[in-house]
Amino acid sequence: MKLYADAPGRQARQVLGDLLLVLWVALWVKLALVVRDATLALAAPGEQIEAAGTGLAGKLRDAGATVGGLPLVGDEVRGPFDGAGDAADQIAAAGAAQVEAVQTLAFWLALAVGAVPILVLLAVYLPLRWRFVREATAGKRFIDSSADLDLFALRAMSNQPMHRLARISDDPVRAWRERDAPVVRALAALELRDSGLTPPRTGWLD
C-alpha cells in the first residue's frame, strides 16, 4: 500500500495533513473531556444529597430499633422513626436521580462537542486520502515497462485538462498512436504526477 506521493513537496503536504488530522482529533477529544468534567462537577450537590439521605435513613432506623426495644410503648414509638427513615430514603433517591441525569448530560455534551468537528473533518479528508492511496497503490504496479507507460499516456488523454495536453502536443492522440516517444513519456509523466508517482529512470520507450 502506497500512502504518500513520490514527489517531496506533495509528500510533505500529505504528511503534514495527516499530522494535522491527528492533532485536530486530539484537540477535540481533549475539549470533550474538559466539557465532560465540568458538567460532572454539577453532580456534586446530588451526591451530597444522596449521601446525606442514606446516612440519615440509617441513623433513624437505628434509633427506631433502639426505642423499639422499650417495653409496652416500643412499637408505637418506633413507627415514626421508620417513617422518617423512608422519607430520608426518598431524599437519597432524588439525589441519586440528579447524579444520573448529570452524568447522562455530561456524556452527550462531550460526545456532541468532540464527535461533530471530528466527523466533519474525517468526512472531508479521509475520502481524499483513500482515493490517493487507492490510485497510487494500483498505479505503482504498472510502471515497470514501456507498455505500462503507454497505458498512463492513454489515461492522461482521458483525464487531463485540455490545456495541459496542448502544452505537450498539438495532436497528442496522433502522437500516441504513432508511439512518439517524447510525447508518450510526457503524457505518462503528467498522469503519474497526479497519481503521486514518478516514472522509472529506465525502460520507458527507450
C-alpha distance (Angstrom), angle and dihedral (degrees) to the residues before:
residue distance angle dihedral
M1 . . .
K2 3.79 . .
L3 3.79 111.2 .
Y4 3.80 102.0 172.9
A5 3.79 138.4 37.6
D6 3.79 122.8 -103.7
A7 3.81 93.7 -129.1
P8 3.84 107.5 91.0
G9 3.79 95.1 -138.4
R10 3.79 95.5 50.4
Q11 3.78 91.1 41.0
A12 3.81 90.5 54.0
R13 3.81 90.9 50.6
Q14 3.79 91.1 50.4
V15 3.80 93.1 48.9
L16 3.80 90.0 47.4
G17 3.80 90.4 49.0
D18 3.81 91.5 52.0
L19 3.81 91.5 48.4
L20 3.79 91.4 48.8
L21 3.79 89.2 50.4
V22 3.80 90.9 54.0
L23 3.81 90.9 47.2
W24 3.81 90.9 48.0
V25 3.80 91.3 52.6
A26 3.82 92.1 45.9
L27 3.81 91.4 48.9
W28 3.79 94.9 52.5
V29 3.79 92.7 42.8
K30 3.81 87.9 53.7
L31 3.81 91.9 48.6
A32 3.79 90.4 47.6
L33 3.81 90.3 53.8
V34 3.81 90.5 48.8
V35 3.80 90.5 52.2
R36 3.79 90.8 47.2
D37 3.80 93.4 50.5
A38 3.81 92.1 46.2
T39 3.79 90.9 50.8
L40 3.80 93.4 46.0
A41 3.81 88.2 56.6
L42 3.81 86.1 69.7
A43 3.80 88.2 66.3
A44 3.82 92.5 67.9
P45 3.85 95.5 90.7
G46 3.79 90.4 49.1
E47 3.79 91.0 50.7
Q48 3.79 90.3 50.7
I49 3.80 91.4 49.2
E50 3.80 91.0 49.3
A51 3.80 92.7 48.7
A52 3.80 93.3 45.2
G53 3.81 92.8 47.4
T54 3.79 92.9 48.0
G55 3.80 92.1 47.8
L56 3.79 93.1 46.3
A57 3.81 92.0 49.0
G58 3.79 90.9 51.9
K59 3.80 93.1 49.6
L60 3.79 93.4 47.0
R61 3.79 91.4 51.2
D62 3.79 90.9 47.4
A63 3.79 89.6 51.7
G64 3.81 90.2 47.0
A65 3.79 90.7 51.7
T66 3.80 90.2 50.5
V67 3.80 96.3 50.9
G68 3.78 90.0 39.9
G69 3.77 87.9 71.7
L70 3.81 92.5 63.6
P71 3.79 112.6 110.7
L72 3.82 119.6 -107.5
V73 3.83 97.7 -6.6
G74 3.79 100.1 42.7
D75 3.79 97.9 101.6
E76 3.80 93.6 45.3
V77 3.81 92.7 49.7
R78 3.79 93.3 45.4
G79 3.81 94.5 57.4
P80 3.83 97.4 73.8
F81 3.80 91.3 48.0
D82 3.79 91.7 53.1
G83 3.81 90.6 47.7
A84 3.79 91.0 50.8
G85 3.81 89.0 49.2
D86 3.80 90.2 54.6
A87 3.81 89.7 51.0
A88 3.80 89.9 50.8
D89 3.81 88.7 51.8
Q90 3.80 89.3 55.6
I91 3.80 89.9 51.8
A92 3.81 89.6 50.8
A93 3.82 90.5 48.9
A94 3.81 90.5 51.9
G95 3.80 90.0 52.1
A96 3.81 90.6 49.0
A97 3.81 90.9 50.3
Q98 3.80 90.1 51.2
V99 3.80 90.8 51.4
E100 3.80 91.5 49.7
A101 3.80 91.9 49.3
V102 3.81 91.5 51.0
Q103 3.81 91.3 48.4
T104 3.80 90.9 51.4
L105 3.80 90.8 48.2
A106 3.80 91.1 48.8
F107 3.80 91.4 52.5
W108 3.80 95.6 50.6
L109 3.80 94.3 42.5
A110 3.80 91.5 51.3
L111 3.79 90.5 46.8
A112 3.80 92.4 50.5
V113 3.81 93.8 46.1
G114 3.80 94.6 47.5
A115 3.79 105.5 30.6
V116 3.81 101.7 47.8
P117 3.85 99.7 58.7
I118 3.80 91.6 37.7
L119 3.80 93.9 51.1
V120 3.80 92.5 45.2
L121 3.80 92.2 55.2
L122 3.80 93.1 42.6
A123 3.80 90.5 51.0
V124 3.82 89.8 55.7
Y125 3.81 102.1 35.5
L126 3.80 105.7 37.1
P127 3.83 97.2 56.7
L128 3.80 89.7 53.0
R129 3.79 92.6 48.6
W130 3.80 92.4 45.0
R131 3.80 90.9 50.4
F132 3.79 90.6 52.9
V133 3.82 93.5 46.1
R134 3.79 91.8 48.5
E135 3.81 94.4 47.8
A136 3.81 95.3 41.9
T137 3.81 93.3 46.5
A138 3.79 91.9 49.9
G139 3.81 93.4 42.9
K140 3.79 92.3 50.3
R141 3.79 88.0 67.7
F142 3.82 92.7 58.9
I143 3.80 106.2 52.4
D144 3.77 102.8 83.7
S145 3.82 103.1 89.3
S146 3.79 146.1 31.7
A147 3.81 90.5 -104.2
D148 3.77 89.0 57.8
L149 3.78 90.3 50.5
D150 3.79 87.8 55.2
L151 3.81 89.3 54.1
F152 3.81 92.8 53.3
A153 3.79 90.8 47.5
L154 3.80 89.5 53.6
R155 3.80 90.9 49.2
A156 3.79 89.8 50.2
M157 3.79 90.9 57.7
S158 3.80 89.0 51.9
N159 3.80 99.2 42.5
Q160 3.79 109.8 27.2
P161 3.83 123.7 88.5
M162 3.78 116.6 -101.9
H163 3.79 94.6 -114.8
R164 3.80 91.0 58.7
L165 3.79 92.3 49.6
A166 3.81 91.0 47.9
R167 3.81 90.3 57.2
I168 3.80 89.2 59.0
S169 3.81 101.2 42.7
D170 3.80 141.3 -12.4
D171 3.81 88.4 -132.5
P172 3.83 109.1 22.8
V173 3.81 93.4 167.3
R174 3.81 92.5 57.4
A175 3.79 90.7 44.4
W176 3.80 90.4 51.2
R177 3.81 92.2 48.8
E178 3.80 90.8 49.4
R179 3.82 89.5 46.6
D180 3.78 93.1 -122.8
A181 3.81 96.8 -172.0
P182 3.85 100.1 -150.7
V183 3.81 92.5 47.1
V184 3.80 93.5 45.0
R185 3.80 90.4 49.1
A186 3.81 91.5 48.9
L187 3.81 92.5 48.1
A188 3.79 92.3 48.0
A189 3.80 92.8 46.8
L190 3.80 89.1 52.1
E191 3.79 91.7 55.2
L192 3.79 93.2 42.2
R193 3.79 92.3 54.2
D194 3.79 89.9 55.7
S195 3.82 88.7 50.6
G196 3.81 91.5 51.0
L197 3.79 93.7 -111.3
T198 3.79 135.2 120.0
P199 3.82 123.5 -144.6
P200 3.81 118.7 -110.0
R201 3.76 116.1 -100.2
T202 3.80 94.7 -121.6
G203 3.79 139.9 28.1
W204 3.79 98.7 45.7
L205 3.79 109.1 127.0
D206 3.77 92.0 -47.5
